[in-house]
Amino acid sequence: MRRWGALVLAGVLLAGCTGEASEPGAPASPGTSPEAAVEPTADPSTGPSAQPTAEPTAEPTAEPDAEPDEELVVVGHATEPQLRLSRSTSARLVSGEVTRWRGRRVVATGPVARRQRAVERDPGTLAVVPVGAVGPTTTVARVAGRDPVRDDPRAVDLTVVGDVMLVRGVPDAWGALAPTADRLRKADLTVGNLESTLSLDGSPTQGGDSFGATPALLGPLRRAGFDALSLANNHAGDFGERSLLETVAELRASPIEVFGAGPDRAAAGRPAYVEKGGVRFAFVGFNAIGETPRATPTTPGALSVRMPPRTGPRLVEADLRHVERTIARAGEQADVVVVLPHWGTQYTHRPEPVQRTVARRLVAAGADLVVGGHPHWVQGVDVVDGVPVAHSLGNFVFDMDFMEQTLEGVVLEATVWGAELKAVRLVPYAMDPRTFASRFVRGDRADGILADVWSTSTGPYAR
């Protein structure tokens, strides 16, 4: 995928944030929480009234940095709710006649990169940019119900969820997945981290914290919309070697792609390749927590990187270099490379410094998106050379009812055009403490979850 660098930094869409009203005179509070965290049945972006081929919202003024007929769009700060503009308001902003709008500065002239940087640095700034320059570090406004990025015919949507554990105290796997399944299935591609086996053929290795299931779990997972699952975590080996290999084999025989573990290091490092909408995705996962055996050239386990805080006092360079080579090779075969590390410290919103060190290396090797797991709480989002790094999405389904933070998280929804990452949205949810079913939330609960993410984010995602 093309690197954005300083030229193309714009476009995080916080899915369905309430933002500004569709008509002038009906503003939403800047602190309003994401409305589309609960997908409305009549949402014009997804329902029968969708207008993916709507005409541009306004006749653009001369724009030296844009293609001659390229649509101009309004973008805001990544942590702000998505603006919802009427056509007339959008036309006024795009024309450049408005320099301040509802307390925000509007930048419609000057080099495109400078306009985008102004928005990334200041939540009180809006900018007008060509839609072709939009990328994953600002929020693009909807106009008359149309999202210029997501509703474009070129758009391919990827959804990534956090840690999925559907056994032990979870009474019903499908019941836990059902409330979010419609939204997951709407994505062109949905990926998660499966924190259990699909085989009980062995003895538990972690006592009461051993998570094992049978192949019957594949039915609810597929019904919920999962297309690929990572086994690069500290529970894929919970019932021993035979169980791990049977789990890999069951997934390989199913419609769900598997990655991150296998009978040897080569197999564990083999990316899952999935093509959707003409875009070829590669998924690579690695485990930095231990417990599941580390795959070697001759023994089964998870692709692993030994690093603090759990698997060594320092980062093992040989492990990381192997993952870097795996990512680089994947980039030769795919348009978009997504890396899912299992890393960090549990029960904190703050990433370990080594996570940021490793993230920079993953991006340099060719990762186009990095989405971490294991901490059981949400953690911050960074941007490395234009690439978003979400350190932890939190638990998606997990029977952890002993604190509020383990019962909530965010779904990451990304949109790509060809090989370009155009948008990343974070959609908050909370689990029922009895059934552990996740449901998308709005209002104060959603605002609080996102505030936890922004609290340890850096760059364009810092608040």
N, C-alpha and C positions, 0 to 999 in steps of 0.2 A: 504493500500500500504506500502511496505517496506520503511523505512526511510534510506536516503543515508548517512547522517552524514559525517564523514571525509573520509569514504572509497570509496564512489562513487559520486564524484562531477565532472561531465564533460558532456557537450553536448548541449548548446544552438545553434541552427542552425538559423542564420538570413536568412530567406528564400530567396534563389536565389541571395545572394550578389555576386557581380561580382568577387571578390577575385582574386586568381591567375589564370593564363591562363592554358588551358589543356595541353600545351606542354611547355617544358623548353624554356626559352628565350623570352617568351611573358608574362611578369608579368603584373599584374594590380596594380594600385596605391593603397596604404593602405587606402586612403580616398575615394575610389570609392564607389558609392552608390549601393544599392541592385538591381541587374539586374532582378531577378525574382519577384520583386515587380510588374512587368508586366509579366505575365506568357507567355513565348514564345510558339508558336504553335508547334515548333519542339524540345522543351525541352526534352532531353533524359530521364529525370526522370519521365515524365508524359506521353509522347507520345508513339506511337507504337514501338519505338526502345528501350523502357525501358528494363533494364537488372536486374530485381529484384533478379535473382538467379545467377548472375555473380560469377565467381570464385574469391577467394581472390586475392587482388591486388599484393601480393608478398608472397614468401615463408618466413614466419617469422623466426627470429632467436630465440634461446631458450629464453623463457619468464617465469620465475618462478612464476609470479603472475597471469598468464593466464591459462585458460583451455588448455589441450594439443593441440587441433586443432583450438583454437579460433583465429579469424581474428584480426590482429593489425591494428589500424587506427591512423591517424594524427589529433590532435585537436589543436585549437588556442583559443585566448581570445574571450569572449562572444560578445564584441563590434566590433570585426574585421569582415570584409566580409568573407564569406565562401570560403576557398581555393578550387580551381579546379585543380587537379593534373593529370598528365599523369600516366600511369601504371609504367613507368620506374622511374619517379621522386618519386612516392610513394614508390617503392621498395627500392630506395636508402635511403630515410628517415627512413623507417621501419627497415632496416638492421642495423641501428646504425652507418654506416660509415660516415654520414654527421653530424657534430656537429654545423655548422652554415649554414644557407640557406637564401640567399637574405636578409641579415641583421638581421635575427632572430636566436636566440639560439635554438637548437634542443636537447631535453632531451629524450633519448630513453632507459635509464637504471635507476636502482634504484627502490624503492617501487612505485607502481602505484599511490597511494594517494599523494606521494610527487611530482611526475611528474605533476599531475593534479593541485595541489596547486600552482606550479610554473607558470603554464599557467594562472590560475585565477588571480594571482597577477601582471602579467606583459604582456601587449599586444605584447611585442617583443619576446615572448617565444612560441615555439611549443613543443608538447610532443607526444610520441608514446605510446598508451595504448591499452589494449584489448577492443574490441567493447562491451563486456559485462559490462565493467566498465563505459561506457559512460552514462552520466546523464545530467541534465539541467543547467550546468554552464559553458560550453565551446562550441566551434564551431567545428564540425567534418568535415573533408575535403571530398569533392566528388572526386572520382577517375574514370577517363574515362567516366564521365557522370553519374556514379552511386553514390547514397548517401547510405553509409553503414547502416544508421539507418532507414531512411524513405523508402528505397526500399527493406527492409527486409520483408519476407513474414509474420512475426509476427506483423508488424507495424499496428497500428490503429491511424488515424489522427483526432484530435479534433481542430476545429476552433472556437475562441471566438471573437466577435466584440463588440465595445463599444455601446454608447447610440443610439437607433434607434427611430427617431421621424419623421413620414411620412405624417403629416398633416400640418395645418396652411399654411405656405408659401411654402411648397413643392408642386409643381404643379402636379406631377405625381408620385405616389408611386413606380410603377414598373420601370418607367424611372430612378428613383433615385437608384434603386437596381440593375438594369440590367448590368451595366458595371463590377460589381464585382461578379455577380451571378455564372459564370462558375467556378471561383476559390472556392467560398463557397460550391458549389455542389460537387466539387471533394473531399472534406473532408468526412470522414465517419460520422462525427457528427458536426453540426454547431449550435452555441448558441449565443444569444444576449439579450440585455435589452430593452424591449419595453416601450417607454416613452409616452404612450397614452392609452386611453380606446379603446374598440371595440364596444362601445355602447354610444349613446347620450341620454339615458333615464334618464335625470336629468338636473339640472341647473349647469352651470359652477361655480366651486368653486374658481378659480384663475383668473377670468376675461379673458383678452386676452392671458394669459399664460395657459389657460386650453386647453389641447390637447385631442380631442375626435375624434373617427372614428366609422365606422360601421364594421360588420363582413366581408364586402367585402375586407377589408385589408388583410384577411387571405390568399387570393389567391396570391398576390404578395409576401408575406412573405414565403409561402410554395414554390412557384416557384423559389425563390432566394436560397432555400436550407436550411431554418431554420428547425431544429428538436426540439428545446426547447427554450422557452422565459421566462425571469424573469419579474415579475410584482412588484418586491421589489424596488420601487422607489417613488419619490415624485409627480408623475403624474398619477399613476394608479387610484387614487381616484378623478380625476379632475371633474367628473360629478356625484359625490355622491355615496352613498352606493349601490343603485340598479344597477347603471351602472357598478360599480366595480364587483359585483357578476355576472352580465350578461357577462362581459368580461372574467372572469374566466371560466364560463360555456361554452362560445363559444370556448375557447381554449381547454378545456377538451373534447369537442365533435369533435375536429379537429385532424388531424395527428400530430399537434405540441404539445409537452408536455409543461405544465405550472408549475411555482413554484414561491414562494415568497409572495403570497397573497391568501386570501380565506375567507370563511364565519366566521372563528374563528382562534385563534392562532394555534391550532393543524393543521388545514388545510393549513394555510399560511406557516407553517414550514415543511410541508410534502415535502421531496425532490422529484424531478423528476428523475426517474430511467430510463435510456436508455441503452440498450445493443447493442454493435456493435463489430463485429469481435471476439466474445467470451469474450469481456471485458464489465463489467457492470459499468456504470458511475452513480454517484449521484450528482445532482445539488441542491445547497442550496443558496438562496438569502435573504439578509436583507437590510432594508432601515434605514439609520441614518440621513436623511435629514428632515423628517417630511412631513407635508402637506397631504400626503395620511394618513388616520387614522391608528393608531397603532392597529393591531389585538390583541384582548384580548381573554380570554377563552370563552367569550360569544358574542363578537361583531366582525364584519368583518373588514378587513384592511390588511396591509402588515406586514410581520414579521419584527420587528423593534428593533433597539438598540439605545437607547438614549445616545448621546455622543456629544462632541464639534465637529465642531463649531456651529451646527444648532439646536440641540435638547436638549441642556442642558449645564450647566457650567462644568459638569464632567460626566464621564462614569458611566452609571447605571449598576452596577454589576449584578443585577438580570436578566436584559435583555441579557447581554453577556453570562451568565451562561446557560440560556435557549438555546441560539444558539450553545454553546459548546456541550450541551447534544444532540442537534439535529445532529450535525456533527458526534459525536461519534456513535450514532445509525446508521447513514447513512453508516459509515465505516464498520459496521457489516454486511451490506447488499450489499455493492458494492466494486469493486476493486479499483476504483478511485473516490475520493470526490473532487468536484470543488465548491468553494464558490465565489459568486458574491456579494460583498458589494456595496451599494450605499452610498458614504461617501465623506468627504473632503470639501475643499473650491473651489469655482468656479474661473476660469480664473487665475490659477497659475500652474506652473510645480512642485511646492514643496508640497509633502504630509504633512499633519498635524502630529505632533509628536504622537497624539493619534492613528492615523491610524497604525503606526508601533507597538504601544503597543497592539492594538487589533489583528493585523496580527499575532503576536507571539502566542497569545492565540488561534487563529483559527488553526494554524499549530499544536500546542500542542494537540488540541482536535482531530486532525486527518485529516485536510485539506491537500490535495495533490497538490493543485494549487489554488491560490487566484487571482482573476481578478476584479479590482474595476472600478467604474464608477461614474459619476456626475460632476466632475470638468470642463468638456467641453474642456479641454486641456490634452495633454499627461502628465503623471507624471512618476517618476522613478520606477525602478524594484529593489527589494531587494531579498535576499535569506535568509530564516529562516530554519535552520536545513535541508538544502538541497532543500527546497521547494520554488519555485519562487513566489513572491508577486508582481504583476503588479498593481500599485496603480490607474492608470487610462489609458485607451486606447484612450481617446478623443471621440468626436462625430463620429459616423459612418455615419448617415444621420441626419441632424438637420438644420433647417432654420436660422442659426446664421451667418449672412454675415457681421458682423460689425468689425471683426478682423480676421487676417490670422490664428491664432492659433485655432479658433473654426471651421475652415474649413479643418482641417487635423487631422490625427491620425494614429494609427497602428492596424492592425489585428494581433491577437496572434494565431499562429499555433503550436500546441503541438503534439508530437508523443509518444505513449505508446506502450510498449511490455508487454502484460499481465497486471500486476499491477505495472509496473515500468514506471515512467516518464523518457523518454529517451532524449527528445529534446523540446526546445521552440524556435520558430522563431518569429520575429516581422517584419511585412510587412507594409511599409508606404503607405499612400494614401492621396489624397487631393480631396475636394469637389468643384464642379462647383458652383460659387456664384449665378448663376441664377436658375439652376435646382436642386442644392444640390445633384447631383449624385456624388458618390465617385468613383475615378479611381486610381488604383495603379500607383505610380510614381517612377522615378529613378533619378539619377544625383544629382544636388545640392539640389533640393527640398527634395528628400528622405534623403540625408545626414543631412540636417537641422532638419528634424523631428526626426530622430534618435538621433541627438546631444542633442535635448531637453529632450529626455528620459534619456540618459546617464547623463545629467547634474545634476540630483537629485537621481541617482541610487547609490546603495552602494554595497560593496563586489565585486563579480565577474563581475557585470554589470557597475561598476564605470569606468569612462573614465578620 
